[in-house]
Amino acid sequence: MTQLLSGGSATDPTKAEPGPAGQRLGIAGVAARLFVSVGALPILLVIALVVFSSLSPAFFTVENLQTGLRQYSFVAIVVLAQFVVLVAGGFDLSVGAITALVSVASATAMADRLAAGSSPSTAILVGVLVGLLTGVGAGAVNALGVGLLHINPFIMTLATASVFTGVALKVTGGLPVSGLPPEFSDLFGYSAWWGIATPVWIAAGAALSLWALLRWTTPGRSIYAVGSNPHAARLSGISPGRTMALAYVTSGLLVSVGALLLTARLQTGEANIGADLPLQTIAAAVIGGVSLRGGSGNVLNAVLGAIFIGVVTNGMNLARIESYYEMIVLGVVLAVAVVADRLRSRLAASLLKGNT
């Protein structure tokens, strides 16, 4: 009674006697808060590193690290493209098709310029501009459908994925586009600054630019607001449609940058690339703590999610595991990530309720 009158509680856990039960409660509480904060990514990343390092001695080598970073930088950029759309409350099934379309468009432009007698630098400049404009244009089509016409993102991006893939195949006849200037691959695919591959620098620049947009600009902050609660955002004077459109255009621009890096590495334009990117990017973003309900997530965790996907893919390649299993593993990882996302939401609500 004295305890109750003094403002305490007979069942207050902070007043409980120390013991195994109290220790378990404290450890469980810390674990729950840590899981809500960082998600399942650290656990999955540690498991992946341990498993693949045991399967292949070459996994933890400097050479493999450099190769992996060079190869999967473009994936990280496309993950950022998926991330910004997810934060806004949508998602994009057309990122792979846009990648193929940009690859074909930029490669065709470069090959045509070279064939017309232009210098390699001019051909590269034209090809890069065509690629960027193609990505932005494709993003604008998605923006028009989802942001302004309010078409369901699943239906809209599934439809545009089919259209973009069809256009890329029609332009190339299903054949690779060759005849690119070697300087393009040398510059954007295989060069390095201060010992770090150029694609890594470009991916880092894309991540920093997106972070600055989302953190320091009003339109960027509006993306979080719309993804969290479109109705409340509208009452605050924010247009959900225009904000969603901005997210899709930004996504298209980011995809085009990643596609140009991939084209430089392959040294050809390909209409058949990118089919697995929708699954990879959604899995990476969700593993990185981006909510499928929108309104939450940060750039760093999205990049870490991309690194995890790269670790899994690279590890399976080094372990000589058949490529067919990669899709199975990614599907399982995505399912685990979705379950973890829901569990995080429930734990976050429970912790918030317990603190009020």
Protein Blocks (a to p, Z undefined) as FASTA:
>chain_A
ZZmmnopafklmklpccdfklmmmmmmmmmmmmmmmnommlmmmmmmmmmmmmmpmklmg
fklmmmmmmmmmmmmmmmmmmmmmmmnopacfklmmmmmmmmmmmmmmmmmmmmnopafk
lmmmmmmmmmmmmmmmmmmmmmmmmmmnopafklmmmmmmmmmmmmmmmmnnopacehia
fklmmmmmmgceehiafklmmmmmmmmmmmmmmmmpmklmmmmmmmmommlmmmnopafk
lmmmmmmmmmmmmmmmmmmmmmmmnopacfkgoklmmmmmmmmmmmnopafkgoiacfkl
mmmmmmmmmmmmmmmmmnopafklmmmmmmmmmmmmmmmmmmmmmmmmmmmmmmZZ
